[in-house]
Amino acid sequence: MSIGKSVRLFLADGTPGGLLTAEIMNWTGHVVAAPRSDLAALLKRPEATRTGIYILLGDDPNSLGGQMAYIGEGDDVSKRLYQHARPEDRNGKDFWDRAIVLTSKDTNLTKAHARYLESRFITLAVQANRARLTNGTAPPPIVLPEADVSDMEYFIEQAKIVLPVLGVNLFRSPRATSVGSNTETTETRKDSPLFEMAVKKLGITATAQEVDGEFTVIEGSRARLAWIGDESHSYVGLREKLEHDGTLVPDGPAMRFTRNHVFASPSAAAAIVVGRAANGRKDWRVKGSQTSYGQWETEGVEEAMKQGGSNV
C-alpha cells in the first residue's frame, strides 16, 4: 500500500504562472519557482539569499519539445541568479525562462551540503536524460560525514517528489522493471504490467510499461527501420529527434531503443514502433495476454462505481 504525501503550494501573486513556493510536511526543504519575468520578486525573497541549489530551465531550440537546464549552487543563491540574468556577452545565460531555488527552512544547509547536492542533482539529470544540460562538467561528489550524506539523500528524495508537482521532471528517471509482473498493489497501481506490441512480418517486438503515470518504452525494444506513414504527421519530427539523439539506432533490418524512453502517450510510442500513426490503447497488450492497454487502464472502474454507489 502506497503512502500519500501532502505537498503545500502557495501562489505568491495568486496566479498559477507566477512565483510560487512548495514544501512537504515534516521536510526542512523549501522550493521557490518563478518565471524569469518575476526574477526581481524572487531575488527579494529571504529564501533566495540562503545557501542552496538553483535550476535554470528553458526550451532547447535544437530539439523538438526539448529542454535545456543548468544546475548550480551558491552561498547566496540570489547573487548567482543575478549573474545568470545578465546577457551572454556579459557572462550571463540567455536560454532560461524559469528559475527553481531549493533551500532549507532551518538554514542548516552548508556550502559543503550544497556542493554535494549540486553534484548529485547533475548526475541524476544526466541519468534521466530529459534535458540538455549546459553545465560544462559535473563536479566530483563532496566527501561528507555519513550522517550528512543520509540527510542530503533524504533531501534529494523529497525534492524529487515536489519538483514534478511543479512540472519540473528533470530528475525523473524513465525506469521500468526488467521482469514483467501482472500483480497490482491493493489500492493503487503505481507501476503497470509489461505491455508488448509486435509487427510479426518484420520480426519487430517492443515492450513498455507505465511507470509512475508515464508510458515508457523499454531499452532493447525494436522499431520499424523507417517511417512509412504520412510525412506531415507530427510524429515524424519525434522520430527524427529520437534517431538524432541516439535513442533509436539501426540494428539489422530494424531500429533498436538504446535506452528507456518516456512518451507523451501510448499512441505516440506505438507510432514510433510501427512507423505510422497507431492507436496505442488498442495496439499495446499486456504481455502474455490479449488484454489491451485501454482495457487494463479501466480495470476495476465499474466495481469502484458500484462500491461508491453503495455508499451514497
N, C-alpha and C positions, 0 to 999 in steps of 0.2 A: 504494500500500500504506500503510495507516494505521500510525502509530507508537503503541505502547502506553504507558501511564503507570502508575506504581506509586504508589498513594495509601496511606499508612500511617495506620491508625486505632488509637487507644488508648482503651479504655473505662476511665476512671479508677476507677470503682467496680465494674467488672465486669458492669454491666447495660447493655443497648442503649438504654434510655430515660434514662440518667443523663448526667453530664458526660463529654464525650469530646473528644479532640484529633485533629487531622488535619494531615497535611503531605505534600508531594510531594518525592521525591528531587531534590536539587540546586536546590530553591526555598527562598529565605530566608524566605518567608512561613510563618505558623503560624496555625492556626484552632482556637479553643476554642468548643464549643457546650454549652449547658446549659439544662435547663428552669428556669422561674422558681423552682420549689421548691428548686433547687440553687444559687440565686444566691449564698448565703453562701460555698459552696465555691468558686464561680467567682471571687468577689472576693478570696479568699485566694491565688489563683494569681499567680505573678510576671508572667505574660503580661498579666493584666488591668491592671497598673499601668503598662504601656508606652503609648507613643503609638500610636494605631491607629484602626481603624474598628469600629463595632459596628452590629448589625442586631437590631431587636426585631420578633418575629413573633407574630401571634395570629389568631384567627378573626374574620372580618368578619360581624357579626350582620345586616348589611343585604344579604348576598349568599349565595346557595346554594353552600356549599362554598368560598367565597372567603376570602382572607386580607387582613389589614391588616399594614402594616410601617412601621417608622421606621428611617431610616439616619442615623447621626451619627458624629462623630469627637471625639477628645479627646487631650490630652497625657497624661492618666492616665485611661484608659477606665473604671477601676473607680469613679471619682468620678461620672462621668456615669451609669453604671448604677445607682449608689446613689440618685442624684437621681430617675431614672425609676422606681425601685421604690416611691417614695412614692405615697400616694393622689392622685387627680387634684385634690382640693381643696387639696393641698399642692404643686401644680405637678408632680406625677408623671404616670404613664401607666398606666391600668388594663387596656388591651386586650391586652397582650402576655403570652405564656406561655412564650416561649423566647428566649434571647439568643445571638447569634453574635458572637464577637470575632475580628477579623483584625489580627494584628500581625506584626512581623518578628523572626526568631530572632537576627539580628545587631544588633538595636536601632538600626538606621540610619535608621528612618523618622523624619522630622522633622514639625513642625507643618504646614509647607507641603505636604509629601507627603500627609499625612492629609487636608488640606483639598482637595487635588486629587483624591484617591481618593473622598472623600465626594461631590464634585460629579459625578464620572464614574459612580459607582455609582447615584446618584439618577437620572441621565439614562438609564442602562441599564434601571433598574427601570421608569421611565415608558415607555420604548420597548417593553419586554417585556409590560407591561400584565397582569401575573399577580397583582398585589396592589394594594390601595388604600393609597397612601402617605399617612401622616399628617403628613409634612413640609410645612410651610407653603409654602415656595418652594425651588427648587434654587439653592444658592449658585453664583455665576459661577465658571468654572474659574480656578484659580490659575496664573499665568504662571510656569513653571519652565524651567530650562535644558534644552536639547534632550536631553542625556543622561539627565537625571532623568525627563523625560516618557517616554522609551523604557523606563526601568526600571519606572515606575509602570504603563505599559500592559502590560508583561510580568507584573507583579504581578496585574493585573486578569484577564488571560487564565488564569493559573494558579488564581486564586480561582474563576473560572467553571467550572473542571474539578472542584475539590474540593467546592464547595458543593452541587451536585446529588447527590453521593455521600452527603451528609448529609441529603438530602431537601429542600434549600433551592433551589427553582427560580426564585427571584425575578428572576434576570438572564438566564434562558434565553429568548431572543427566538424567537417562533414563525416563523422564517424558512422560506422554501420557494423553490425555483428557479422562475424565470418561464418557462423553456423546458424542457419535459419531455425527459428522456433515459432511454432504456431500457438504457443501459450500466451495468455494475457494476464495482466495484473487483475486483482479482484474488482477494482473500481474504474481505473483509467488506464488507457493503453499508451504508454509513453513511446515505446518502440513497436513497430509492426512486425508481422512475419516477413519473410523474404518474398518478394514478388519476382516473377520471371516473364519474359516475353521472348519469342523466337521467330526468326524467318527461316523455316526449315530448309527451303530450297537453296538457301545460301549458307546454311550451317552456322547461322548467327544466333547467339543466345546472350541475353543481358539479364542481370539481376539487380534488384533495387530494394530499398527499404525506406519506410517513413520513420525518421528518427527525430524526436522532439518536434514534431509538426512539420518537418521538412522532407521532401521527397528526394532521396539520394540514390543515384546510380553507383554501383559498387565497382571499385577498381578491378580490372580484368575483364569487365563486360565488353562485348563486341558490338559493333555497329556497321551498317552498310558502308561500303567503301566511298560512295559519293552520294550527294543529294540528287534525287530523281524527281522530286515534286515541283510544284510551282515556284519558279525562280523569284517571284515577287513576294513570297511568303516571309513573314517576319523571322521565322526560324532559320532562314538561310544565313542571316547575319550571325545568329547564335552559333550555328555550325562552323562558320568561318572563324569565329572567335576561339572556339574550343580547339580547332586544328592549329590556329596560330599560337596559342599559349601552351601547346603540348599536352592538353588534356586528352585529345584524340590523336593517335599516331597510326600510320599504316602497319598492318600486321597480316601479311599474306594477302588473301582476297578480301579482307575486311579491315575495319579500323578497331583499335583497342583503346579502352579507357585506362590511362596510366595512373589515375588517382580517383578517389571517391569524389563525386561532383553533385552539388545540390542544384536542383532545378526548381523553377517557379511553380511547376505543376507536373502531374504525371503525364499529361498530354505533351508538354514540351520535351520531357525525357523520351517518350515514345517516338516522337517525331525525329529526334536526333538519331535514335537507334535504327529506325526503318528508312530514314532518308526522305520522308514525305510527311505531310500532315497526318495525324493519327489521334484517335480517341483513347487517351491513356486510362480512363476509367474502365474501359472495356478490354483493352489490349493487355494490360498488366494483370497477371493472375497469380494467386497465392501458389507458391512453388509446391508441386505435387498434388494440385487440385484444380478444379475448374472454377473456383471462386474468383471473380474479378475484383479489381481494386475497389470499384464502386460498390459492389456487394459487401466486401469486407468493411468498407467505411461506414456503412449504415447498419451493421450488425448490432442488435440489441436496442435499436431505436424504438421499434414497436413495443417491445417488452417494457422499456423505460416509460413510454407514454401510458401504457396500461397501469403501471405502478403509480405513476404520477396522478393519473385519473382517479385511482382508488383512494388517494389522499385528499381529494377535493371535497 
